[in-house]
């Protein structure tokens, strides 16, 4: 009996370890870069072998949003990418400006970063998720706040301003209350911030992730909401920023990514001026960046094209196009998620 007990204990341990590995493999979790580097992840390239896929299926599999996958592949049809098409997977990210603690949300980037509180002095990992942001005419407050409550199976009492919008749009019967359940726009899990009526929550329409769909809240894929909800505690700091230009460093080269500015955040500077200011500000905090020679033509192209991928802007480095061309495409044979796709189980390969 003892040997049998030990056998089952070993089996259970192996299963738990396998589940942990699977969870880590599917999570948007990256080790923090070493030294003064500030870029995590890697760009990937896949080749489509399933005729029924859309770019949104691929985006969700790699924990990307609509905005990211479509802007990284502007020549690829969103709904009917052809078999054999090579798809760039933009799973490389410049970390937001310091301090790196708690939750940081960059609205133009449409991405949330979570830096778990370290057991010791140094942060060792970062989680990052795509988000939906406020639709045109609405906005999310910027600044510092914190998580003040966590809600499982939240109910939604629809604010009067949102009811009025729906009625003005010809929806007089739009409910003023959504009970907990699969039809609730808040999803099954919600983190309440200190900003009035602003939540970080799941959604019953996951295909909107990466779009401008909310009235100020930040939407997550259901599976991402489930993971973040368990990690975050009440009191976790939250910083929401408006940074369409991000600057980072990898080894000895500087990189820049450019997201489309959100017009609801008034800024009279041109995007190129903001890019130059971001570079100067970064250089003021990074000694090596002050001596790096910048390829200004490449910087201007990055800004003009609105390239969300971290793009090398140091002289003498490979261009982004050359970098992507050197990545061997991997076949992507997974099935589509399906029409509803509100569950967190990714489909298997056929």
PyMOL commands that set and color helices and strands:
alter all, ss='L'
color gray80, all
select helices_A, chain A and resi 2-26+55-61+66-72+160-168+206-208+222-231+271-285+287-291+296-305+320-325
alter helices_A, ss='H'
color red, helices_A
select strands_A, chain A and resi 29-31+39-41+44-48+86-89+92-94+102-106+111-115+125-130+133-134+143-152+156-157+177-178+189-193+199-201+212-214+218-219+237-241+245-250+253-258+311-312+330-332
alter strands_A, ss='S'
color yellow, strands_A
deselect
rebuild
show_as cartoon
